[in-house]
């Protein structure tokens, strides 16, 4: 995901709480909690730090980050988000549907910015796109819609194709939405799936 978009969302969330932070303590450094379901090069803290440095924010000087990774173990997300809440972060960033749901369940007043969520309404994260409600906003992807389109393109490219293997994570709500869309798109196909844990 484009790091500039992430920084824009986080900056907006921070600006929305700045009057409250300033009223509490004029010297408080804003703290951003980042909750990720997996770690890897695309989730490197350096991406966040570099993007914020370009806007004049320097880790440890005028902004602080707390990163938590569940290493693909989705059952760890509630514990990790509880840690971030106890650390009194000013904004929570959740990088997947599962992470966003864990954040929403744990943090009723902390602003939450989600990323890479397939369908925030169907996931139960927000009430509707025009009026999300609550303390949560973010960027939704269209992966679940594209799952069916990808299979259609594959079938057009290889007309005699009759079997497709699909890897998905049944524990992750975003992945499940993509799987369901794949099944709906091609119910007449002989689809084989493998469960990833």
Buried (B, 14 or more C-beta within 10 A) or exposed (E): EEBEEBBBBBBEBBEEBEEEBEEEEEEEBBBBBBBBBBBEEEBEBEBBBEBBBEEEBEBEEEBBBBBBBBEBBBEBBBEBBBBBBEEEBBBBBBBBBBBBBBBBEBBEEBBBBBBBBBBBEBBEBBEEEEEBEEBBBBBBBEBBBBBBEBBEEEBEEEEEEEEBEBEBBEBBBBBBBBBBBBBEBBEEBEBEBEEEE
